[in-house]
């Protein structure tokens, strides 16, 4: 890595803004935290009394014991953990799940076992990740015409595999 690359990386991290988010943790798990300085997601852990077995194609709602108060204009997105997906075939069913700024209930994660074997989730397992982002609102402008682009209405794989 060159000195310019290093300075560029440091500048990116310096721009990462931290916002205050109130949290209640009713679990015995540690608070979510960023694994590295460049991480955008924080791991969420299962708040279970005992292990939970998921059969193939079974879905389950897993509590985290966490309750948050996001500032107005922000959302939390719940996303799968890549390691859990590749190693056990477990992923989040509605991805990304959205937690609105005015939601105050417990954060729960919808997991599904996409593997061909039963899988076990243990208390404290890292089951998803949470990313907090700004949320913009649309102000619709009704019109009869849209700008033409090179892509225009091409979609659903219109550019091919290469």
N, C-alpha and C positions, 0 to 999 in steps of 0.2 A: 504494500500500500504506500503510495506516495504521500508526501506531506500535504499536497493539495487535496487528495482524497480524504485524509485524516481531518483536515480543517473543514471540509465540506460536511463530513459526518458529524463533527462536533457542532457545527452550525445548525444542522437538522435537529439534533437533540435539544439544543438551546431553545429552538422554536416550539418544542412540544409544550403546550400549555397545560398546567394542572388546574383543575377546577375543584372547589370544595363540594363534597357529596356527603350528606349525612347518612349514617348506616347503623342499623341495629343488628347485632349478631346474636341470635338465640341458639346457635349451635355451639359445639365444643371445638369446632374447626377454627384455624386462624383466619383473619380477614383476607379477602382476595388481594393479591399483590402482583406487580409486574415482575416477571422472571428476569428480565434484562432491561437495560436502559432504553433499548430500542423497541421493546414490546409494546404493542397497542392493545393487547388483550390480557385480562387477568383470569386465572383459573378459578372456577367455582367448584366447590366440593359437595359431595352427597351428605346430607344430614339424615342418616338412617339409624334406627336402633339396632338393626341386625342386617346382615347381607341380604341382597335381593337378587333372585335369579330371574333372568329374562330368557324366555324360550325364543327360538328363531321367529322372526317377524312380530314378536310381542312388543308392545309399546307401554311405557309406564311414565307416570309423573313423579319426578324425584324432587323432594324438598331440599332447600339449601340452608334454611334457618336465617336467611338474610332478608332484610327489609331496607329499602333505600329511599332517599328523597333527593331526586335530581333537580338541579336548577331549571327554571323555565327556559325553553329553547334547546334542551338536550334530550337525548334518548339513550337507553342502554340496549345494545344488541347482544343477543345470546347466540353463540356460534359453536359448532362442534370442535372438539379437540382432535387434531389430526392423528395423534398417537393412538387414541382410543378407537378411532375409525379403522385405521390400518391393522392394528394388533388384534382387536376384538370384534370388529364389524359393528360397533355401537356408534350411533350418530344422533344428532338432534333432529327431530322430525320436522319442525317448522323452522327453517333456517333462512335468514336470521330471525329469531324471535325478537319481538320489540317490546321493551318496557318503556312506557310513556312517562313523561315528567310528573304527571299527576297520579300515577299508580303508587299505592302505599302497601299493597299486600306482599306476602312472602314471594320471593323469587323461586319459581319451580321450573324444572327443566323437563321437557318431553323428550325422552330417549326411546330409540327403537333399536332392536337387535337385528341387523341385516345379515348376520352370519348364518351358517347352516347348523350351528351348535348352540346349546344354551350357554349363556355368559352370566357371570356374577359381578354385581356391583357391591362393593364393601363400604361401610361407613368411612367417610373421609376421602374416598376416591375423588380424584379430579375428573369431573364429568362434562364440563363445558367451559367455554371462556366468554367473558363479558367485555365488550368494547363500548366505551362511552363516546358519543359523537354529538356534534351540533345537529339539530333538526330544523330544517327550513320548511316553511309553509308556502304552498302555491297560491298565487293570486291569479285565478283563471281569467283569460282574456278571450272571449268568444270571437271567432273569426270564420270566414268562409274559405280561407286559403292559407296554406303553409308554404314556407320557403322550400324550393326544390334543392336537393343536395345530390352529391354523386351517388350516395347509397340509396336515397329516396325510400322506397318501401321494401327494399331487400332485407330479409331477415331469416332466421331459422336455418343458418348454415349456408346462406347464399354465396359466401366467399369460398366455400370448399374446405378441404382438409389441409391444404398446403399454404 
